[in-house]
Amino acid sequence: MIPLLLDQNFNERIVRGLVRREPAIELLRVGAIGLSAAADPAILERAAFEGRVLLTHDRQTIPGFAYARVDAGEPMPGVFLVSKKLPIGQAVDEILLAVHSLSPDECKDVVTYFPL
């Protein structure tokens, strides 16, 4: 199962649904590691250090910073970018499908947009 790093303002209802449906899911919140107010590049750097795919709603800046890491030859374990308009149940289903069916290599250097 792919471990995830949750961006600061990720929808808590989706998080609760993920944990309810898959108690063994590996979730780490940026706030739990002192990055609540960190800039996006620092969050992506920590995701790479932890070997976790970043779970975010941030369409504005995260993709650009993620691909800048790739272009610079820096590690980027992946980003799951979830639309804020996606219904909670569908978001939970699609994220769980991804963490169970994708390998870390398939996520590496890629921003995956949800809905799939």
C-alpha positions as CSV (number, residue, x, y, z in Angstrom):
1,M,0.0,0.0,0.0
2,I,1.3,3.4,-0.9
3,P,2.0,5.7,2.1
4,L,0.5,9.2,1.9
5,L,1.4,12.6,3.2
6,L,-1.7,14.8,3.7
7,D,-1.4,18.4,2.7
8,Q,-2.4,21.0,5.3
9,N,-6.0,21.7,4.2
10,F,-7.0,18.3,2.8
11,N,-10.7,17.5,3.4
12,E,-11.0,15.8,6.8
13,R,-14.2,14.0,5.7
14,I,-12.2,12.2,3.0
15,V,-9.5,11.4,5.5
16,R,-12.1,9.9,8.0
17,G,-13.6,7.9,5.1
18,L,-10.2,6.5,4.1
19,V,-9.4,5.5,7.7
20,R,-12.8,4.0,8.2
21,R,-12.6,1.9,5.1
22,E,-8.9,1.0,5.4
23,P,-7.7,1.2,9.0
24,A,-4.2,0.1,7.9
25,I,-3.7,3.0,5.5
26,E,-0.5,4.9,6.0
27,L,-1.4,8.6,6.5
28,L,0.9,11.3,7.8
29,R,-0.3,14.8,8.2
30,V,2.0,17.7,7.5
31,G,1.0,19.3,10.8
32,A,2.2,16.2,12.7
33,I,5.7,16.8,11.4
34,G,5.8,20.6,12.0
35,L,5.1,21.6,8.4
36,S,1.6,23.3,8.9
37,A,2.8,26.6,7.6
38,A,5.5,25.3,5.2
39,A,5.8,26.3,1.6
40,D,4.9,23.8,-1.0
41,P,8.5,23.0,-2.0
42,A,9.3,22.1,1.6
43,I,6.3,19.8,1.8
44,L,7.3,18.1,-1.5
45,E,10.8,17.7,-0.2
46,R,9.6,16.1,3.0
47,A,7.2,13.8,1.0
48,A,10.3,12.7,-1.0
49,F,12.3,12.2,2.2
50,E,9.5,10.1,3.7
51,G,8.8,8.2,0.5
52,R,5.2,9.3,0.6
53,V,2.8,10.4,-2.2
54,L,1.4,13.9,-1.4
55,L,-2.4,13.9,-1.1
56,T,-3.6,17.5,-1.9
57,H,-6.4,19.6,-3.3
58,D,-3.9,22.3,-4.4
59,R,-4.2,22.6,-8.2
60,Q,-2.7,26.1,-8.3
61,T,0.9,25.5,-7.2
62,I,1.7,21.9,-6.3
63,P,1.8,20.5,-9.9
64,G,4.3,23.2,-10.9
65,F,6.6,22.6,-7.9
66,A,6.3,18.8,-8.3
67,Y,7.4,18.9,-11.9
68,A,10.1,21.4,-11.1
69,R,11.5,18.7,-8.8
70,V,11.4,16.2,-11.6
71,D,13.1,18.6,-14.0
72,A,15.8,19.3,-11.5
73,G,16.5,15.5,-11.0
74,E,15.2,15.6,-7.5
75,P,13.1,12.7,-6.1
76,M,9.4,13.1,-6.4
77,P,7.4,10.1,-5.1
78,G,4.2,11.4,-6.7
79,V,1.1,13.6,-6.0
80,F,-2.5,12.6,-5.8
81,L,-4.4,15.8,-6.6
82,V,-8.1,15.4,-5.6
83,S,-10.7,17.8,-7.0
84,K,-12.6,19.6,-4.2
85,K,-15.8,19.0,-6.3
86,L,-15.4,15.2,-6.1
87,P,-18.0,13.6,-3.9
88,I,-16.6,12.3,-0.6
89,G,-17.5,8.6,-1.3
90,Q,-16.0,8.7,-4.8
91,A,-12.8,10.4,-3.5
92,V,-12.4,7.6,-0.9
93,D,-13.0,4.9,-3.5
94,E,-10.6,6.3,-6.0
95,I,-7.8,7.0,-3.5
96,L,-8.1,3.5,-2.1
97,L,-8.1,2.0,-5.5
98,A,-4.9,3.9,-6.3
99,V,-3.1,3.1,-3.1
100,H,-3.9,-0.6,-3.5
101,S,-3.3,-1.0,-7.2
102,L,-0.4,1.3,-8.1
103,S,3.2,0.6,-7.2
104,P,5.5,3.3,-5.9
105,D,7.3,3.2,-9.2
106,E,4.1,4.0,-11.1
107,C,3.5,7.1,-8.9
108,K,7.1,8.4,-9.1
109,D,7.5,11.7,-10.9
110,V,3.7,11.9,-11.7
111,V,0.8,14.1,-10.6
112,T,-2.3,11.9,-10.7
113,Y,-5.6,13.8,-10.9
114,F,-8.8,12.6,-9.3
115,P,-11.4,11.8,-10.5
116,L,-9.4,9.3,-12.5
